[in-house]
Amino acid sequence: MPLGLYIHVPFCLRKCLYCDFTSYPYQQDLLEKYLEGLWLEMEYYRQELSPEHKQIATIFVGGGTPTCLVSGQLTEMLEQVGKRFQILPDAEITVEANPGTVSLTSLKELKAAGFNRLSLGIQSTHAELLKRLGRIHTVEQAKEAVDFAGKAGFNNINLDLIFGLPGQTVEQWQQSLSQVLALSPQHLSCYGLQLEEGTPLYRSVDKGELEACPEEWELTMYRTAIETLAAAGYRHYEISNFSRDGYRCRHNLNYWQNGQYLGFGPAAHSHLGGTRWGNTENIMNYVRLLQEGQRPILEIKKLSKGEQMEETAFLGLRLMEGLSLDAFKQRYGREFLEVFGQQVHDLQKKGLVQLEAGHLKLTSQGLPVANRVFAEFIQVVEEFSQ
């Protein structure tokens, strides 16, 4: 099967107050080191992988803020991939961008280079909430970026929004949904805020300087998104993702179907041949290891068959269509209910999952507590633990 390819660009003009992803302030000398390491990592896998693992079906350049690089550097990334791997003709090639870091000219250059999907981090359409998140763009810049993208020829645009922010009201969330719908994107991602320990926003809430969004408000916001976007013609296909027909994110679908992918760059993760590994987060360590001819790996884990089955179960439940029981049997040679029957029975009794048309899926009651449901499928299978 063709692979997905993720490239992590660990630079931002300024780190957002809620973000715990690996990113560094943009510095030209550090960027040059990073790119040197990135080409070495690509070359390493070009030499090591078998031909069938060099076909690339999707590419996702994320961050960080990839568009704090100049468009020529992002163009070179695709060129370097193309020199070492076979990018399939219909490949989905996404670049993440923040409003305020793109122009009509830069987006035209990215489109000409081969990027055919753009993911813009709008997050909110309220100035005070953007400031609270530490975003560097304005509402006007966000709308302008969408306009630029359309004029540059992008016809597959995702917009990110976050709900459940400290101080955010349900009415503000409804307004944000209405305003982004007016921009007519093909795809929307609506995430509930996760207050990650160690981030400035977490500390502000922990100290009582900001009040966390009440759980009942957050639940109302989530249900409002589902109802509003359905009424506007968007299909709710994954817990946090909505698309017009034909515009589901193929790269992320590969993750949720527990497919195989390579991750390049500091802190990037990979899943190939039943093994998961993650790269070191430190840029200088990343480059040094590659210069020494070593993989820049921080952690690696060979998954047992049982662990693979568990991952397939809870990842597949993220999809609204659910997990195909037939596909599970074809993949592992075991009936899903033979392996996870007790967990399914218990969750059905609680009204959190349902079996329908050969799929196991979350119910409307299970959606808001999805992580609790997923936990039921972890560390279950023992007979394949070795």
N, C-alpha and C positions, 0 to 999 in steps of 0.2 A: 504494500500500500504506500502511496506517496506520503511524504512527511509534511508536517507543519514546521515552519521556521520562525522563531522569535528572536529578535535582536533588541537587546536592552541598551538604551542610550541613557547613561546615568548622570545627566546634567540638567540643571534648571537655572533659570535666571534668578529665581528665589524660591526656596522650598515653602510649600503651602503649610499652614499651621496644623492641618489634620493628617498630613502624609507621613507614613512610616516606611515608604519604599526607599530603596537604596538610590540616593542621588547626591550630587555634589554641586557646589556653585560653579558656574561655567568659567573655565580658565583655558586659554588657548594652548598653553604648554601641556596641560593635563589631557586636553582633548586629543592632541597629537599622539600622546602616549597610548591613549585608549584606542585610537584608530589603528595604530601599529599592532597592538595586541589583537584587535578584532580580525585583521587580515591573517595573522598567524593562526588564530583559532580556526578560522574558516579553512585554511590550508591544511591544518592538522586533520580535520575531519574529511577533507577531500581525499587525503591519502589513506585514511583508516577505514572509511565506510565502503561497503560493497555497492555495486552499481544500483541495485534496487532501492538502496537507501539514499540515493542522490537525486531522486525525483521530488520536486517541491511543489505541493499543491496550494499552499497558502504561506504568505509571509506577513508578519506583523512587527512593525518597528514601533516599540513603545518606550516608556520612560518612567520617571524623568520627563523631559520635554524635548523630543527629537527635533522639533522645529526651532530650538535655540541654536542648532547648527545651521550653517548656510545650506541652501538647497543643493548646491554642488556636492557637498559632503554626503548628503543623503542619496543623491544620484549615484555617487561612487559606491555606496554600500550595495545597491542593487547590482551594479556592474561587477563588483567583486564576488557577489553570490553567483551571478550568471557565469562567471569564469570557471567556477568550481563545481556547480551543481546544475541540474537540468530543471529550470523553472518551467512548469507546464504552461502551454499556451493560454489556458483559461484560468490561470492562477489568480486567486484573490490576494491583492497586495495592499495592505493597510499601513497608514502612517498616523500616529497620534499627533495632535497639535493643540496648542493653547491659543485662544484668541489673543491678539496683541503680539504674537510671534510670527504671523503670516501676513503676506501681502498678495495682491492679485498676481504680481510677477512671480513670486516664489511658488505659489500654488500652481501656476501654469508650468513652471519648470518641473515640479514634482509629478504632475500629470504626464508631461512629455517623457519623463524618465521611466514611467511604467507603473507608478502608484495609481491604483484605481479605486481605492476606498479611503475615505478620510474620517477620522474620529476626533471630534472637537470637544474639549472639556469646558462646557459652559457652566455647569454646576448650579447656577441660580440666575434669575433675572432681576434680582434685587441688590442694589448697590451696597446696602449695609451688610447683607449676608455674604456677599463676595469679600468684603473687607474683613469680616469675621473669620472667613476661611483662609485669609491671606492670599487670595488670588490677585494676580497683577493686572487683570484685564477689567474693562468696564462693560456694562451691558451693551452699550453702543458698539464696542469693538467686537463683541460676540456676534451680534446681528450682522455686522460688516463682514466678519470672517465667513459666515455662511453664504452671504451674497458673493464674496470673492470666489468661494469654492465652486458655486454654480457657474459663474462666468469663466472659470478656469477649465470647466468641462467635467468636474466630478458629478456623477449621477448616483453615487452610492455614499451617502453621508450619514454618519452616526453623531448624535449629540448626547453627551453625558449630563445627567442631572443628579443632584444629591438631595434627599429629604431627611427629615429628622434632625435638622440643625438646631443648635442652641438658639433659642429666641425666635425660631421660625414658626409661623402660624399655618394652620390648614388653609386659610384664605390665600396666603402668600404662595403656597405650593400650587394651589389651583391656578393662580395667576401665571406662575412659571410654566405650567403645563400648557395653558392657553397660548402663551407667547411663543413657546418653541413650536407648537403645532402650526402656528402661523408661518413658520419658516419652512414647513413642508419637508422635513428630513425623511430619508428612507428608513431610518433605524433610530431607536431611542433606547438608552440604557438609564434606568432609574434605580439608584442605589440608596439604601438606608445608610446613614452615617455610622461608621464604626469608630468609636472613640478609642484610639490605640494608645496604650500606656507609653509614656515617654514623649508624646507629641505635645507641642505648646497648647493646643486646644484641649487636650485631656487635662493638662495641669490647670488650665483656667477653670474648667468645670470642677475639678477635684478641690480647688481652693475656694469654690463658691463664687468666683468672679462672674461666671456664666452659669445659667441653669440649663441642665440637659433637657432635651425635648421629652415630654411625658410619653410613655409607651403607648397609651391609647391614642394620642395624636399621631404618633408615627404609624400606627396600624391604620388609622383613618387615611393618612396620606398615601400609604401603599395601596389600599383598596380604591382610593380616588384615582390613582394613576392607572390601575387595571381597568376601571370602568370608563374613564375618560378616553384612554387610548384605544380601547376596543370600539367605542362609539365613533372614533375618528378613522377607523379602518386599519388599525395596527393589530397584528397577531401577537399575543403574549406567548412566546415560545420557550422562554427560560425564566427562572425566578425573577431576574432583574432586567430582562431584555424583551424588546418589542420591535416588530418590523412589519413593513409592508410585504406583501407576497413576493417571494423571490429575493428578498434582501436579508435573510438571516446571516449572521456572521459565521462563515464557514470555518475560519480559524478557531474560534471559540467552540464551535460545535465539535471539532476534533478533540478538544480538551474534555468536554462533557461526555463524549462517547469513549473516553479513556483510550484515545488513539495515541500514535507515536509522534514525537516532535523533538526538535533540537533547539536549544537556547544558546545564543551567543552573547557574550558580554558579561561584565561583572554582575553577580547575583542572579544570572539567568539560570533557569532550570530546564532539564531535559528528561524525556521518557522514551526509552528505546530498548527493545529486546527484553522486556521484563525488568529493566533496571531504571531507577530514577537517580539523578544526580543534580547537584547545584554548584554553581561556580562561586569562588571567593568574591566577597563584596568589595574588597580593597583594590582600587585600580592598579596601583604599583605592584602589588602581589600578583595580580592577574597578568600583567605584562611580563613580569620577571619570570614566572613559571613557564609561560609560553616561549620566551626567549631561550629558556633552558631546555626546551623540547618536551616539557611536561604539560599534562592537562591541568587547567587552572581550577581544579575541583576542591571544594571545601568539604562536601559530604556526598556519599554514594551509598545506595541501598539496592541490593538484589531482592526483588519481591518474590515471595513464595506464591504458589498458585492461589492459595487461600487469600492472601493479601490483594492479589490482582482481582479476584472475584469481589472482594469487599469494596475496592475502589470503583469497579465498574457499577456496582449496585448504587452507591450513594452519589456518584457523579451523574449517572443516568437519571436519577430522581430529580435532578435540577431541571430537566426538560419537562415542559408541560405535557408533551405526548407520553412521557414516562419512559421506563426501561422496557425494551422488548424482551419478553421471556424466551422467544425463539432465538433471537440473536445471542442471548446469554448461553443457551444450550449449545449452539453452533460453535461458540468461542471456547467454551470450557468443557463440553461433553457432559454436563450435569444439568438436571432440571433446577431452575432457580428456587422453586418452593421446596425441593428436596434439601437444598443447602440453607435457605433462609426462611423456611416455613413458619417457625415459631415467632420470629421477628415480625413477619408480615401479619400473622394472626393477631399478635398483641397490638400492633399499630392500627389494624382494621377495627379492633374493638374500641379504640380511642377515637376513631373517626379521622385519622390523620393520613391514611393511604387507602387507595382502592384499586382493585383489579378490574380492568376494562379492556376488551378487545385484544387480549394477549399482552397487555402492558400493565406494569405496576406504576402508579402515579400518585402524586400528592393530591389530597383533597383541598378545597378552599380553606378548610380549617387547618390543614397541615402546612400550607404555604408560609404563613407568618412564623412558624416554629420549625422551619425546615432543618436547621442545624441540629435540633433535638432529634428529629427523625433520622438524619444521617448518622448520628452517633450510635444508633441501634445496630448499624451494620459494620461497626468497627470492632476488631478483635473477636470475631464470632467463629471463624473457620479455623479449627485446630488441626484437622487431619492432614491439611496441606501446608502446615506451618513451616516445614523444613524445605 
